[in-house]
């Protein structure tokens, strides 16, 4: 059964990007662009998870969170905040939030957090087999990726990756054989507001290639000149199983 997510975010570009990426992941997404609408929608609807910005017009995120918990809404809530002040995180968690993400964030991190919170809330055994596989393991021939553990295994041997290297590989692995632009990777891994240059992507891909050299004939990253990168898998040695 498709899981329903509510995004309460007033910044149009960010709400569209969140909706786009979450929908592509298979979730049914509803968007509310202010605190009052978000509160009413959350109170009246049945959602599996809520993504809640703290800085909202009409009613701020703390108020929305507090009022929802007061009326007995137990839906898991991940707060989104542009501030990383410890007191705000503590306040949000004490008010009933289940997790938090600090902006700017990458899509890979967002999807991993959403999957983890949903899994804690519903229990793996209650989810459909395909959904369980999607969040616990991605198999590409001899390459196995465990999104929730940030672990990668190639031909039975663990590969040590830095967090951003892992997120680049994970994003490529979710769309094997598909050319992803540097902008795609930049937004997914470093966040929508990241001000660094695209050279950052190239450096991380270069490092990834070196770490995948154990079996380059089976799994490798191709450069598409002037566009971006794609993950290539030798179909004779395996395919994406989910």
C-alpha positions as CSV (number, residue, x, y, z in Angstrom):
1,X,0.0,0.0,0.0
2,X,1.3,3.4,-1.0
3,X,2.4,5.5,2.0
4,X,1.0,9.0,2.4
5,X,3.3,11.9,3.3
6,X,2.4,15.5,4.1
7,X,4.9,18.2,3.4
8,X,4.3,21.5,5.3
9,X,6.8,23.9,3.6
10,X,6.2,27.5,2.5
11,X,9.2,27.9,0.2
12,X,7.8,27.0,-3.3
13,X,11.0,25.7,-4.9
14,X,11.9,23.5,-1.9
15,X,8.3,22.1,-1.6
16,X,8.2,21.3,-5.3
17,X,11.6,19.5,-5.1
18,X,10.5,17.6,-2.0
19,X,7.3,16.6,-3.6
20,X,9.0,15.5,-6.9
21,X,11.7,13.4,-5.2
22,X,9.3,11.8,-2.7
23,X,6.8,11.0,-5.4
24,X,9.5,9.4,-7.5
25,X,10.3,7.3,-4.5
26,X,6.8,5.9,-4.6
27,X,5.1,8.0,-1.9
28,X,1.8,9.8,-2.2
29,X,2.6,13.4,-1.3
30,X,0.3,16.3,-0.2
31,X,1.8,19.8,0.2
32,X,0.6,22.6,2.5
33,X,2.3,26.0,2.1
34,X,1.5,27.5,5.6
35,X,1.2,26.5,9.2
36,X,-2.6,26.9,9.5
37,X,-3.3,24.8,6.4
38,X,-0.7,22.3,7.4
39,X,-2.2,21.9,10.8
40,X,-5.8,21.5,9.4
41,X,-4.6,19.0,6.8
42,X,-2.6,16.9,9.3
43,X,-5.5,17.0,11.8
44,X,-8.1,15.9,9.3
45,X,-6.1,13.5,7.1
46,X,-4.5,10.1,7.7
47,X,-0.8,10.3,6.9
48,X,2.1,8.0,7.5
49,X,4.6,10.8,8.0
50,X,4.8,14.6,8.1
51,X,7.7,16.7,7.0
52,X,7.4,20.0,8.9
53,X,9.3,23.2,8.3
54,X,9.8,25.3,11.5
55,X,9.7,28.7,9.9
56,X,6.1,29.0,8.6
57,X,3.6,31.8,8.1
58,X,0.4,31.8,10.0
59,X,1.5,29.2,12.6
60,X,5.1,28.3,13.1
61,X,6.3,24.7,13.1
62,X,6.6,24.4,16.8
63,X,3.0,25.5,17.2
64,X,1.8,23.0,14.6
65,X,3.8,20.2,16.2
66,X,2.6,21.0,19.7
67,X,-1.1,21.3,18.7
68,X,-1.1,18.1,16.7
69,X,0.4,16.2,19.7
70,X,-2.2,17.9,22.0
71,X,-5.1,16.6,20.0
72,X,-3.7,13.1,19.8
73,X,-2.2,13.0,16.3
74,X,0.6,10.4,16.6
75,X,1.8,10.6,13.0
76,X,5.6,10.6,12.8
77,X,7.0,14.0,12.2
78,X,10.4,15.1,10.8
79,X,11.1,18.8,11.3
80,X,13.0,20.7,8.6
81,X,14.9,23.7,9.8
82,X,17.4,26.1,8.3
83,X,18.9,26.6,11.7
84,X,21.2,24.1,13.5
85,X,20.9,25.6,17.0
86,X,20.9,22.8,19.5
87,X,18.1,24.4,21.5
88,X,15.7,24.3,18.5
89,X,16.4,20.7,17.9
90,X,15.9,19.9,21.5
91,X,12.7,21.9,21.6
92,X,11.4,20.1,18.5
93,X,12.2,16.6,19.9
94,X,10.7,17.4,23.3
95,X,7.6,18.7,21.6
96,X,7.1,15.3,19.9
97,X,9.1,15.3,16.7
98,X,10.6,12.0,15.7
99,X,13.6,13.3,13.8
100,X,15.0,16.4,12.3
101,X,17.0,17.5,9.2
102,X,18.9,20.7,8.9
103,X,18.9,22.7,5.6
104,X,20.5,22.5,3.3
105,X,20.2,18.7,2.9
106,X,20.6,16.3,0.1
107,X,17.9,14.1,-1.3
108,X,19.8,10.9,-0.4
109,X,19.8,11.9,3.2
110,X,16.2,12.9,3.1
111,X,15.0,9.6,1.6
112,X,17.1,7.6,4.1
113,X,15.6,9.5,7.0
114,X,12.1,9.2,5.8
115,X,12.5,5.5,5.2
116,X,14.1,5.0,8.7
117,X,11.3,6.9,10.5
118,X,8.6,5.0,8.6
119,X,10.2,1.7,9.4
120,X,10.4,2.5,13.1
121,X,6.8,3.6,13.1
122,X,5.3,0.7,11.2
123,X,7.7,-2.1,11.7
124,X,9.5,-3.8,8.8
125,X,7.3,-6.9,9.1
126,X,4.2,-4.7,8.3
127,X,5.6,-3.4,5.0
128,X,5.3,-5.0,1.6
129,X,8.3,-7.0,0.6
130,X,9.3,-4.7,-2.3
131,X,9.3,-1.7,0.0
132,X,11.4,-3.5,2.6
133,X,14.0,-4.4,-0.1
134,X,14.0,-0.8,-1.4
135,X,15.0,0.6,2.0
136,X,17.3,-2.1,3.3
137,X,19.4,-3.3,0.3
138,X,20.1,-2.4,-3.3
139,X,21.8,-5.2,-5.3
140,X,23.7,-4.4,-8.5
141,X,25.5,-7.5,-9.6
142,X,28.3,-8.1,-7.2
143,X,27.6,-4.7,-5.5
144,X,25.4,-4.5,-2.5
145,X,24.3,-1.2,-1.0
146,X,22.6,-0.9,2.4
147,X,21.1,2.7,2.6
148,X,20.1,2.6,6.2
149,X,23.5,1.4,7.4
150,X,25.6,3.5,5.0
151,X,27.4,0.3,4.0
152,X,28.7,-1.0,0.7
153,X,29.9,-4.5,-0.2
154,X,31.6,-5.5,-3.4
155,X,32.2,-9.1,-4.2
156,X,31.7,-9.9,-0.5
157,X,34.3,-7.3,0.6
158,X,33.2,-4.2,2.5
159,X,34.1,-0.9,0.8
160,X,34.8,2.1,3.1
161,X,33.2,5.3,1.8
162,X,32.9,8.8,3.2
163,X,29.3,9.9,3.8
164,X,29.1,12.0,0.7
165,X,30.7,9.4,-1.5
166,X,28.1,6.9,-0.2
167,X,25.3,9.3,-1.0
168,X,26.6,9.9,-4.6
169,X,26.8,6.1,-5.2
170,X,23.4,5.6,-3.7
171,X,21.8,8.2,-5.9
172,X,23.5,6.7,-9.0
173,X,22.5,3.2,-7.9
174,X,18.8,4.1,-7.6
175,X,18.8,4.8,-11.4
176,X,21.4,2.4,-12.9
177,X,22.2,3.1,-16.6
178,X,20.5,6.5,-16.4
179,X,22.6,9.6,-17.1
180,X,22.4,12.0,-14.1
181,X,23.7,15.5,-14.5
182,X,26.1,17.2,-12.1
183,X,23.2,19.4,-11.0
184,X,21.1,16.3,-10.2
185,X,23.9,15.0,-8.0
186,X,24.6,18.3,-6.5
187,X,21.0,18.8,-5.4
188,X,20.5,15.2,-4.3
189,X,23.6,14.9,-2.2
190,X,24.7,18.4,-1.1
191,X,21.3,20.1,-1.0
192,X,19.3,22.6,-2.9
193,X,21.1,25.6,-1.3
194,X,24.7,24.4,-1.6
195,X,26.9,27.1,-3.0
196,X,29.9,25.0,-3.9
197,X,30.9,24.3,-7.5
198,X,30.3,21.2,-9.6
199,X,33.9,20.3,-9.2
200,X,32.9,18.9,-5.8
201,X,30.8,16.2,-7.7
202,X,33.8,15.3,-10.0
203,X,36.1,14.9,-7.0
204,X,33.7,12.5,-5.2
205,X,33.0,10.5,-8.4
206,X,36.8,10.2,-9.0
207,X,37.3,8.9,-5.5
208,X,34.4,6.5,-5.9
209,X,35.9,5.0,-9.1
210,X,39.1,4.2,-7.3
211,X,37.2,2.4,-4.5
212,X,35.2,0.4,-7.0
213,X,38.3,-0.8,-8.9
214,X,38.0,-4.2,-7.2
215,X,35.6,-5.3,-10.1
216,X,35.5,-2.5,-12.7
217,X,34.2,-4.9,-15.4
218,X,31.1,-5.5,-13.4
219,X,30.3,-2.1,-11.9
220,X,31.8,1.2,-13.0
221,X,30.8,4.9,-13.3
222,X,30.9,6.3,-16.9
223,X,31.4,10.0,-17.7
224,X,29.1,11.5,-20.2
225,X,31.1,14.5,-21.6
226,X,29.4,17.8,-20.9
227,X,26.5,16.1,-19.1
228,X,27.2,14.0,-16.0
229,X,27.6,10.4,-14.9
230,X,25.9,7.1,-15.0
231,X,26.4,3.8,-13.1
232,X,26.9,0.9,-15.5
233,X,26.4,-2.7,-14.4
234,X,27.4,-5.8,-16.4
235,X,24.0,-7.5,-16.8
236,X,25.7,-10.9,-17.1
237,X,26.9,-10.5,-13.5
238,X,23.7,-9.1,-12.0
239,X,20.9,-6.5,-12.2
240,X,19.1,-4.2,-9.9
241,X,16.8,-6.3,-7.6
242,X,15.5,-3.5,-5.4
